[in-house]
Amino acid sequence: MSGGTDKGGTISKFAKDTASAYREMEMDGRRYATFVVLPATVVLLIVVGVLVVVRPPAIISAPVGLFGIFAVIVAAVYPKISLENRKTEINEKFHLYITHMTVLSTTNIDRVEVFRKLSNESEYGELATETRRIVETVETWNQSLDDACRKRAEKVPSDIMSDFLDRLAYVMGAGDDLGDFLMREQETMVDEYTTMYEGNLGNLDVLKDLYLSMILSMAFGLVFAIILPILTGTDPVMVVGIVVLIFGFVQAGFLYAIKVTVPFDPVWYFPDDEKTRAKKIIQITFGAAVVLSVPIGAFVAASFFGLAPFPFDAFSPELYLAATVAPFLIPGLLTRRIEKKVKRRDEVYPDFIRGLGSVESAKQTTTTAVLSDLREKDFGKLTPQIDNLYKRLRMRIEPEGAWRRFMQECGSYLIQKFSGMYLVGREMGGDPRQLGELINKNFNTVLQLREHRNRMTVTIIGVLYGMTAAMSFALFLGVEIVKILTDVSSEFDLSQMGFGQLLHPDIYNIQIIRIEVIAIVFLNAVMSSLMIRMVDGGHKANSSLHFVALTWMGCGIGIATGVVAETVINV
């Protein structure tokens, strides 16, 4: 009974949360149900009716029906999904938000101005939106800041932010200083962020195991889809094609699941309005890879349709795919090299910013004077950027412009965020030592969590490469088995041997089946490389390296499997 009660309670809670999400939507809940959920349900009923009347094969009707049901479910629970996405966005950026608020609170501006400045930071997304609502409540309805925080705490989707606003409202109502409260909150905030970060990595570990078992099961099903038509007489090209589509949907589903599971912690910082040297290099090399790859792909397609000077079967189809994707190895290697430099800058930045703040506070001098000494020290890959920052400040360039150029040269998301906080804190009269120590502590916390994430990334890379090898071998082995059976059938008259009604080898087009298997290898390489990029938080172009490696692995195994099969047959 307890199991049934727990299940019923879970369903009831889910229904209540979904209903609450409808009320929190910007669009009216009834209007959404009328113009989105109801039409999707009507379309599903029409599709079901057509399937009942036409009665297509189960292999077609089942995926179509399941897709229609899935679309209705997504439309119905989308408000809850949207609310969960808002909650996730708030939680992921909350540590940066609180650190920024703490920096502003140590300056010479009033409490409302602190919230107003945070509300203008578009990078905080939902956090900036929630902060803007607090400011609007104060300015429009003439409410006190503590009352506005208390009222907003009842409506924010994030429990972490709700609890923080409740505590903040109580402290401000009691007359406590905002800066002192936020400094005390730092430890609590760091603990909550660490717990959330490690929890997401734990969920990712579970998702990895689920993904591995699901994909290997799909590979097993694909092998059956290749071999079974020889017994059933079903068109193997259609069967394998449908399974390939299902495989793609499963891969896309896991890709989305990983995207919403991994913690928000990007490595790179690229301003949208300016092109840095690293950004130009990546764009040029990636464009060159496309320019080289497209003609190769077009030439392969021309060969397939008989428009090339040599027949398509002159080379292995796996070799065609490997050659087509080869140019993308160049941007992958260059991006990986640049990304390593960005990570090394992150590693030494905490020492730099702490030293800058401490010396500036002790000597009561300017940032330029302190940098003249720090630029002589070895800060690894960050040394050239520090030297350039000193030169720009020495040339009387506006501090904001000099620091902004420093952030762009570093190319790091964390350096951009925390350097911006330090700059704002200094311009508004904050204590440089306090700012430096605060940023140093929070920066080091993120770096420690990244070490855990890097270990998880290495594990997932190993799993994906191993899974690709196993799946490729199984699929190409299935193709070789079918090829052997069709070759045997061409040498012997199976009808005279009593196998005419049992086996159907004449329905196979081995070349098309092999191309469909190669399409699976290509699709798996694309999805797996994107998964790796999402897990490690690196640049999108970095995924092209794993894309090429996974493609080459699958194609190489395909070629090797064919050679081994030919050798065994000849023996």
N, C-alpha and C positions, 0 to 999 in steps of 0.2 A: 504493500500500500504506500510505503514511504516513497518508493521510486515513482509511482504514478502521481503522488502529490507534488513531488519536486518538479516533475515534467509539466504538470498543470500550472504550477506556480511560475515556471520559466516562460511558458506560453503567455500567461496572463500578464507578466511583467513586460514581455516583448510587445504585446498589444497596447499596453498603457504607454510605453515609451514611444511607440509609433504614433499614437493619437496625440501625445504631447508634442511630437515633432511637427505634426500637421499644424498645430496652433502656433508654433514658433516660426513657421515659414513666412517669407516676405509676401508671397502670394497667399490669398485667402485659401484655407484648406478645402472648403467646399468647391471653390472655383477650380482648384487643382484636380480634385477628384472628378469633376464634371468634364473637364477638357483634356485630361491626360489618362487617368485610370479607366474611366468608362469607355472611351474610344478603343483603348488597348484591349479591353475585355471583349468588346463587340467584334474587333478584328479576329481575336482568337476563336470566338464562336463561329465566325464565318469560315475560317480556315478549317476548323474541325468538321463543319458541315460539308465542305468541299472534299475533305479526305474520306468522309463516310460515303459520299456519293461516288467519287471516282475510284476509291479503293486501290490506291497505288501499292507497290510492294512495301512490306514492313520496313525495309532498309531505307526507304525514302520517307514514309509517313511518320515513323518514330522520331527521327531528328527534327522534322518540321514541327510536329506537335510539341515536342519538348522545348524547342526554341520559342514557340508562341507562349507556352506556359511561363517560361523563364522571363520573357518580356513583360508579361502582366505582373509577375511578382516584383520585378525590378521597379516598374512604374508605381506599384502600391507602396513599396518600402523606401522609395527614393528620398522622401523627406527625412526619414530616420538616418539613411546613409549620409545625406547632406549635413545633418546635425552632428553626426559622428565625425565627419571630416572637419567641421568647424572646431569641435572639441580637440581633435588631434592636432590641428594647426596651432591652437592656443597652447597646448601642453608642450609641443616641440620647441616653440620659440620663447617660452615663458622665462627661461633662465637668462636669455639675452635681454628680455624686456625688463626684468627686475634689476639686472645689473645696470642697464641704461637709466632706469628710474633712480637708482641709488646714486649714480654719478651726478645726475641733475639735482638731486636733493642736497648734495654737498656744496652747491653753488649758491649764488646770491639772488635766487629768484623765488617767488612765492609758490605755494603748493599747487594752485590751479594752473600756473604757467608750466609746471613740470608735466602735468597731465596733457596740457595743450600741445606741448612740443612732442610728446610721445604719440599723440593722436595724428600728427602729421608725418610720422614715419611709415611710409607705405609698405616697407619690407616686413613689417610685423603683421600685416594682413588683418585677421580677425581681432587680434589684440589691439591694433590701432582703431578698428571699428568700435570695439567695446569701450575703449578709452574716450573716443569721440562722443559716444552716447553719454558718458559720465559728464564730460565738459558741457554738452548741450543741456543736460538736466540742470547744471549749476547756472548757466548763463540764461537759459530760456525761462525756466521755472523758478529762478531765484532761490534754489535750494542750497544748503550748505554742502561742502564737499563730502563730509562724512555721511550725510543722509543720501547723497547721490550714489556713493559707493555701496552703501547698505542695500539700497533698492536694486542696483544693478547686480549685486551678488545673488539675488534670488532668480535671475533670468539667464545668466551666462551658462553655456552648456558644459563648461569645464569645472569639475569639483575643485581642482587646484586653485584656479583663479577665484572661484566663489569663496573658498576659505580665506584666501589672502585678502580679498576685499572686505570680508567681515572683520578680520583682525585689524585691517587698516582703518576701517570706520570707527572701531572701538577706540583705537589709540588716538586718532585725531580728535574724536569727541571728548576724550579725557584731557586733551591739551598737550600731548606728548609731541616731541619734535619728529618730523617726518624722516629726516636723515638718520637720527639715532635708531628709529624703528627699523628702517630698511637695512642698516648695517647689521642689526641683530637677526634680521630675516635671511641674511645671506647663507648661513649654515643650513637653515631649514630648506631654503630653495635649492641649494646644491644637493642635499640629501634626496629631495623629491625628484629632482632631475636625474640623478644617478639611478634611483630606483626605477623610474620610467624608462630610461635608456636601456638598462640591463634587462628590464622586463620585455621590451620590444625585441632585444636580441635573443632572449629565451623563446619568445613566440616564433622568431625567425628560424630558430633551430628546429622547432616542432614542424614548421612549415616545410623546411628542407627535407625532413624524413618523409612527410606526406607526399611531397612532390616526387621524390625518388621512387616511392612505391607506386604512385599513380602512373608515372611515365613508363616505368618498366612493365606495368600491366598493359598500358597502351601499346607498347612495343610487342608484347606477347599477342595482343589482339591483331596488330598489323601483320604479324607473321601468319596468323591463321587466315587473315583476309587474303593473303597472297596465295596460300596453299590450298585452302578449302574449295575454291571454285573448280578445281580439277575433279572434285568428287561430286559437287552439286550442279555443275554446269552453268552457274551464274556468271554474268559478265565480270571478269576479274578487274578490268580497268575501272568500271563503275564502283565496285565494292571497295577497292583500294582508295579510289578518289574520295568516297564518302568518309572512310576512316581517316584519311589525311585531313579533311575538313574538321572532323571531331577532334583530332589531335591538335589542330591549330587553335580551336576554341579552348581546349584544356590548357594549353600553353599560355594563351592570352589571359585566362582566368587566374592562373598562378602568378603571372607577371603583375597583374593588378593587385593580387593579395600581397605580394612582396612589396609593392610600391607603398601600400597603406600600412605595412607592418614596420618597415625599416625606420629608424629614428631620423629626423631631419637634421642632417649634419653635412652640408656640402663642403667640398674642398676648395672649389674655385670661386673667384669673384671676377665677373666680367661686366663692366658697366655697359648698359644698352646704347648709350649715346656716344661712346668713344671706342676706338679700336686700339688695343694695346698690341705690343709686338707679338706676344704669345698668341693672342686671338687671331692676328693676321696670318701667322705661320700655320695655325691649325686650319683656318679657312682655305688658305691657298693649297695646302697639301691634300686636304679632303676633296677640294674641287678638282685637283689634278687626278686624284684616284678615280673620281667619277668619270672624268674625261677619258681616262685610259680604259676603264672597265666597260663603259657603254659600247664602244666599237667592238671589243672582244665579244660581248654578249650578242651584239647584232650579227657578227660574223658566225657565231655558233648557231643562232636562229636561222640564218641563211643556209647554213650547211644542212640543218634539219629539214628544211623545206626544199632541198635540192637546188638551191641557187648558188652554192659555193662551188669552186673548181674541184673539190674532192668530196667523196661521200661522207655522210654523218658517221657511219660506223667505221671510218678509218681510224678513229681514236676512241678510247673509252669515254662514255658520257661523264664519268666522274672527273676525268682529266679536264674536260671542257669547263666544268663548274669551278674546279680548283684554279684554273687559269683566269677565269672571269673575275674572281674575288681577290686575286693576288695583289692588285694595286692598293687595296685598302690596308695592306700591311704597313705602308709608309706613314700615313697619318697616325696609325695606332702606335707605332714605335716612337714617333716624335712627341705625340701627346703624353705617352707614358714617361718619357724622359723629362719633359717640362713639369709634369705633375710631381715627380720625385723632388724636384727643386722647390716646388711650392710647399710640400710637406716638410722639407728640411727647414724652410724659413719659419714655418709654424713652430717647430721644435725649439728654436732659439729666441723667438719673439718674446716670451714671458720674461726672460732674463734681461732683454733689452729694455722693455717698458718699465720693469721694476727699477733697473739702474737709472733710467732717465728720470723717473719721478723722484727717486731718493736723492740723487745728486742735485737736481733742480731745486728741491726743497731745502737741502742742507746749505747750499751755496747762495740761495735766494737770488738766482740769476735767470737768464733767459734760456729757452730751449736751444737756441742756436749755439750759445756758449757751451752748454753741456754736450751737445752733439760734436763739437770740435774735439773733445776728448774721447767720446765713445766711438767715433769713426776710426780711431786708431786701434781699437781692440778688434779681436777676431770674433765675429758673429756668424761665421760660416757663410752660407748662401745669402744671408740677409745683409752682409757687409756692403756690397755695392749699392743697395737701395738706401741704406743709412747714409752713405757718403753722398749720394745724389740728393737726399733730403736736406742735408747740411748745406750743400752748395746752393740749392734753391732758396733756402731761408737766408743764407748769407748774401744773396743777390737781391734781397728785399722783396722777394716774391711774396704775395699774400699768403699767410700761414695756411689758410684753408685750401688754397690751390696747391701749395707745396705738399701738404699731407695727402690730398686727394691723389696727386700724381704718385706719391709713395705707395699708397694702397693699390693703385692700378699696376705698378711695377711688380709688387709682391704677388699679385694674382690670387691671394688667399681670402676666402670669405671671412674667416675668423679675424684675421689681421685688419680687414676692412671695417668690420663691426667695432672691434675694440679700439682701434686707432681713432675712429670717428668719435667714440665715447670720450676718449682721453682729450681729444682736441676741443670738444664742446665743454668738457669740464674745466679745462685750463682757461678757455676764453671767458668763461663766466665766473672765474675766481675760485675754482676748487683747489684744494690742497694737492699738489702734484704727488707727494709721497703716498697719501691715502688713495689717490686714483691709481697709481702704479701698483700698489700692493693688492688692491681690489681686483684690478684687471689680471694681474699675475696669477692670483689664486683661482679665479674662474677659468682662465685660459688653460691652466695646468689640469684642471678637472676634466675639461673637454678632451685634452690630449690623452689622459689616462683612459677615458672611455673609448677613445678611438683605437687604442691598443687592443682592447677586447674586440672591437668591431673588425679590426684587421685580421685577428685570428679567426673570427667567424668567416670572413671573406675567403681566406685561404682554404678553409674546410669546404665551403660551398663550391669554390673553383675545382677542388679535387673531386667532389661528388659529381659535378656537371660533366667534367671531362671523362670520368669513369663511366658514367651513365651513357654518354655519347658513344664511347667505344663499344660498350656492351650492346646498345641498341643497334648501332650500325652493323655490327657483326651478325646479329640475329636477323636483321632485315635482308641484308645481302645474301646471307646463307639461305634464307627462304627463297629468294630469287634464283639462286643457283640450283636448289632442289627442284624447283619447277622447270628450270631449263633442262636439267638432266632427264626429267620425266618426259618432256616434250621431244627431246632428242631420241630417247628410247622409242617413243611412239612412232617417230618418223622412220625408224629402222625396222620396226616389227609391226605387223598388222594385228593390233590388239583385239579386233573383233573376232578374228579366228582363234585367239587364245582365250576367249571368254571374258575379256575386260571391256568390250565395246560399250556396254551400258553402264559400267562402273566408273570409268575414267573419261574425262573430257579434255584431253590435252590440246585439241585443235582450237580451243577458244582463246588461247593465250597469245598476246603480242608482247613478247619478252622485252622488247626495246621500250615500249610505253610503260610497262610495269617498272622497269629499272629507272626510267625518268621520274616516275611518281615516288619511288623510294629516295631518289636523289633530292626531290623536292622536300621530303621529310627531313633529310639531313640539312638542307639549306634552312628550312623553317626552324629546326631545332637550334642551329647555330645562331640565327638572328635573335631568337627569344632568350637563349641561354646567355649570350653576350650582354644583352640588355639587363638581364637579372643581375649579372656580376657588376655591371655599372651602377645599378641601383643600390646594391648592397655596400659597395665600397665608397659610394658618394662622389666618385670622380667625374671627369668630363665625359660627355657623350661620345666624343671621338675616340676615347680610350677603349670603348667597347669594340671598335673595329679590329683591334689586335686579337682579342679572343674570338671574334667572329671568323677571322681568317684561319686561326689555329683550329677551331672546332670544325670548320668546313673541310680543311685539309685532312684532319684526323678521320672524319667520316668518309671522305673520298678515298683516302689512302687505304682504309680498312676495306672499302668496297673493292678496290683494285686487287688488294692482297687476297681477299676471299675468292675472287674469280680465278686468280692464278693458282691458288691452292686447290680449288675444285677441279680445274683443268688438269692439274698434275695428278690428282687422285684418280680421275677418270682414265687418264692415259695409262696409269700404272695398272 
